[in-house]
Amino acid sequence: FPVTIGQTEGTLFIHTYTFADSTNKIVSFSDGTINNRLELYVSTTNRWTTILNNGGVTQAFIERVSAITSGTEYKACVTYANNYCALFVNGAKIGQDLTVSVPAMNRISIANYNNSTIFNGNVKAFGHIKTRLSDADAILLTTI
């Protein structure tokens, strides 16, 4: 059934232990295509990353500089709204993009992306808030 996701703003959160093996597709929102999606994941270079696509155009791509440490506890979130997208990991703001347009999304995928890559780790908590948290609140939420 369709899931209601904050269409113009929100906060996507995960608390996890991840393993550095380049296959950690953690959580995404989409309309069922890769053209309109918001993803929070560990990249093939083992870095926390968020990507926001609208109409097939990348609106934001934010990636943590340092790689994850295998088996380590992480709290990460992405806050998004029109003209704002930011990534937070373990109490630190990683980066932001102030020129984004949020697409309509109605599907949640947890620990799997398009049935092709799986998450290697353990999820302690997951959440979606229908409003964009302030930077201060996102830092507090992701502090270990």
Buried (B, 14 or more C-beta within 10 A) or exposed (E): EEEEBBEEBBBBBBBBBBBBEEBBBBBBBBBEEBEBBBBBBBBEEBBBBBBBBBEEEEBBBBBBEEEBEEEBBBBBBBBBBBEBBBBBBBEEBBBBBEEBBBBEBBBBBEBBBEEEBEBBBEBEEBEBBEEBBEBEBBBEBBEE
